[in-house]
Amino acid sequence: PLTKSLNLVAEYTDNTIEDSTAFGRTLTVDGSNFDGDAKTIALGAILFF
């Protein structure tokens, strides 16, 4: 809690995406796949009255 009526919240995720195919076929035009990494940060504030 930052003050009596204000809290700050945060969330961090680190995801790895592997071998995204549909029915055994590659989903991209150039034949590549969707392997990759995704890092996400979410911030928020909660105000209590």
C-alpha positions as CSV (number, residue, x, y, z in Angstrom):
1,P,0.0,0.0,0.0
2,L,1.3,3.4,-0.9
3,T,-1.1,5.2,1.4
4,K,-4.1,4.2,3.5
5,S,-6.5,4.4,0.5
6,L,-4.1,3.8,-2.5
7,N,-2.5,0.5,-3.5
8,L,-0.3,-0.1,-6.5
9,V,-0.3,-3.5,-8.2
10,A,2.0,-5.0,-10.9
11,E,2.2,-8.3,-12.7
12,Y,5.0,-9.6,-14.9
13,T,4.8,-12.6,-17.3
14,D,7.5,-14.2,-19.4
15,N,6.1,-16.7,-22.0
16,T,7.7,-18.9,-24.6
17,I,5.6,-19.8,-27.6
18,E,6.6,-23.1,-29.4
19,D,5.4,-24.9,-32.5
20,S,2.1,-23.2,-33.3
21,T,0.5,-25.2,-36.1
22,A,-3.1,-26.0,-37.1
23,F,-3.8,-29.6,-38.1
24,G,-0.1,-30.2,-38.8
25,R,0.2,-27.3,-41.2
26,T,2.3,-24.2,-40.8
27,L,0.1,-21.1,-40.4
28,T,2.4,-18.5,-42.2
29,V,2.7,-17.8,-45.9
30,D,6.5,-18.0,-46.0
31,G,6.6,-21.4,-44.2
32,S,8.0,-20.1,-40.9
33,N,6.4,-20.9,-37.6
34,F,5.2,-18.8,-34.7
35,D,7.9,-19.7,-32.2
36,G,8.9,-16.8,-30.0
37,D,9.0,-15.1,-26.6
38,A,6.6,-12.7,-25.0
39,K,7.3,-10.5,-22.0
40,T,4.4,-8.5,-20.5
41,I,4.1,-6.0,-17.7
42,A,0.8,-4.8,-16.3
43,L,0.5,-2.0,-13.8
44,G,-2.5,-0.7,-11.9
45,A,-3.7,1.3,-9.0
46,I,-6.6,0.6,-6.6
47,L,-8.2,3.5,-4.8
48,F,-10.3,2.8,-1.7
49,F,-12.9,5.2,-0.4
